[in-house]
Amino acid sequence: MFDKIVVFFMTGTGNSYQVAAWFVEEAAALGIETQVQQIKVTKLSIEPNRRTLCVFTFPTHGFTAPWLLLKQILYLPRGKGTAAVVLPSRAGTRIKGISLPGMEGTAGYLTACLLFLKGYRVKGVIGVDMPSNWTAVHWGLNKENKEFIISAAEPKVKHFAKVILNGQKSFHGIVPLALGLWLAPISVMYLILGQLILSKLFFASDKCIGCQQCADLCPKQAILMVGAKRKRPYWTYSCDSCMACMNYCPYEAVEVSPIIGIIFYFIGTIPISTYILNHFVTLPFSWLPINWDGIIQYIYVLSSVFLAYLLLHAALGWRFFCIIFSKLTHTRYFRRYHAPNVSVKNLNQRSIIDD
Ligand SMILES: Cc1cc2nc3c(=O)[nH]c(=O)nc-3n(C[C@H](O)[C@H](O)[C@H](O)COP(=O)(O)O)c2cc1C
C-alpha cells in the first residue's frame, strides 16, 4: 500500500517520540522504508508522493495542537495527495488504580484539517494517552502508573498503525473534538497569552551548573544562556512549555515558581488600558469596531511581564536570593517525568530504528 513512511514527531518529554517509535516498528515489521524527522524550528522536508504516508505525532497543549506543530504544517510543501495520519499524545493519568484519559480537544482534527487544506489525504486521527508530563502543575507519575499507561498505549498505537498500513481509514476522538470546540476560547487564550506567561514562570535554581543541556534540547531554541561570569538559562517568549528543559535537566534545576505567577497576576491585572485610553490617547481609528482596550492591555501585560522577568533573572544571579527563591517553589519537591525509554541522546539524534 505504502512504499515509504515519513514520521514527524514533536516532543517535550519523549511521549510522542515513543508513539512515533511504535509506529515505525510496525512499518519496519512490514518491510516498509521509514524515515523520521523531529519537529523543531528547522523546516520539515517531504517529497509529495501518493505512495508515501506521513505520520504526525505531538503533544496536546491547551486542548489543541502546539504552535510549533501548527506553524510547521503551514510551511509544509503541498501534499499532492500524499497520505497522512495524526496522533496527538495526551495526558493519561491513574489515581488509586483508576485510569483517567487525557483530552486532546481540537489537537487532532485541527491538524488534520490543515493537512487536508495543504493537499494531504488524511487517513486517520487518534489521541494516545501517555503519562501526563505537565510537571509544572503536578508531580510526575510513579513507575507503576507510568508503566500501566504506556503498556495500554502501545497496543493501541500498533493496532492503529496496522489498520492504516493495510490501507484502511481510522478516525477516533469525536467526543474530545466536540469538547475541544466547546473549549476553543480556552485554547485560543492559551495560544495567544497563556503559553507566553507560562514560559516566564521557568527559572534555573541554585542547582544549575550552566551545562546548557536545556537550551540544546529545546525544540524551539527558546532558551538563551545569558550571564557574564556564570551562564544561566533565560526563557524567551518562544517557549511552548513542552517541559523538555524541566524534565530532562540532569540536576533537576529547572523550577516553576508560584511567586512569579502571583507577581505577574498583580502587574498584569492593573487596568492600565482604561487609564491610558482615558488620559493619554485619542485613537485615530477609534470608530473601528476593535477592542482597543483589550489590545492595549495585551501589549501592557506582555511588556510588563517581560520586564519583570528580566529583573527577576538578574536578581536570581545573586546566589543567596536564588537559594531562598528556589526553596519556595512547589516543583522543587515534585518528581520529574520523561518517557522511560527515551533519553536525551534519543532526542538529539534523528533516527529511531537505529537505537
Ligand atoms: C503546557 C501543557 C499543556 C497540556 N495540555 C494538555 C491538554 O490540554 N490535554 C491533555 O490531554 N494533555 C495535555 N498536556 C499533557 C501532554 O499533552 C502529554 O503528557 C503528552 O503526552 C506529552 O508529550 P511529549 O512528551 O511528547 O511532549 C499538556 C502538557 C503541557 C506541558
The ligand as a MOL file (V3000), in Angstrom:
LIG
                    3D

  0  0  0     0  0            999 V3000
M  V30 BEGIN CTAB
M  V30 COUNTS 31 33 0 0 0
M  V30 BEGIN ATOM
M  V30 1 C 1.6080 23.1240 28.8590 0
M  V30 2 C 0.9330 21.7780 28.7000 0
M  V30 3 C -0.4030 21.7110 28.3490 0
M  V30 4 C -1.0340 20.4620 28.2220 0
M  V30 5 N -2.3330 20.4150 27.8640 0
M  V30 6 C -2.9530 19.2180 27.7310 0
M  V30 7 C -4.3260 19.1400 27.3580 0
M  V30 8 O -4.9900 20.1320 27.1100 0
M  V30 9 N -4.8910 17.9060 27.2670 0
M  V30 10 C -4.1900 16.7500 27.5190 0
M  V30 11 O -4.7610 15.6640 27.4400 0
M  V30 12 N -2.8720 16.8000 27.8360 0
M  V30 13 C -2.2490 17.9970 27.9640 0
M  V30 14 N -0.9160 18.0500 28.3020 0
M  V30 15 C -0.1740 16.7810 28.5050 0
M  V30 16 C 0.6700 16.3640 27.2970 0
M  V30 17 O 0.0000 16.6140 26.0850 0
M  V30 18 C 1.0100 14.8850 27.3410 0
M  V30 19 O 1.5960 14.4960 28.5450 0
M  V30 20 C 1.8830 14.4780 26.1720 0
M  V30 21 O 1.9040 13.0740 26.0810 0
M  V30 22 C 3.3180 14.9770 26.2690 0
M  V30 23 O 4.0040 14.5480 25.1210 0
M  V30 24 P 5.5670 14.7750 24.8650 0
M  V30 25 O 6.2990 14.0310 25.9640 0
M  V30 26 O 5.8160 14.1640 23.5320 0
M  V30 27 O 5.8180 16.2270 24.9030 0
M  V30 28 C -0.2890 19.2720 28.4450 0
M  V30 29 C 1.0550 19.3580 28.8000 0
M  V30 30 C 1.6570 20.5870 28.9320 0
M  V30 31 C 3.1060 20.6430 29.3180 0
M  V30 END ATOM
M  V30 BEGIN BOND
M  V30 1 1 1 2
M  V30 2 1 2 3
M  V30 3 2 2 30
M  V30 4 2 3 4
M  V30 5 1 4 5
M  V30 6 1 4 28
M  V30 7 2 5 6
M  V30 8 1 6 7
M  V30 9 1 6 13
M  V30 10 2 7 8
M  V30 11 1 7 9
M  V30 12 1 9 10
M  V30 13 2 10 11
M  V30 14 1 10 12
M  V30 15 2 12 13
M  V30 16 1 13 14
M  V30 17 1 14 15
M  V30 18 1 14 28
M  V30 19 1 15 16
M  V30 20 1 16 17
M  V30 21 1 16 18
M  V30 22 1 18 19
M  V30 23 1 18 20
M  V30 24 1 20 21
M  V30 25 1 20 22
M  V30 26 1 22 23
M  V30 27 1 23 24
M  V30 28 2 24 25
M  V30 29 1 24 26
M  V30 30 1 24 27
M  V30 31 2 28 29
M  V30 32 1 29 30
M  V30 33 1 30 31
M  V30 END BOND
M  V30 END CTAB
M  END
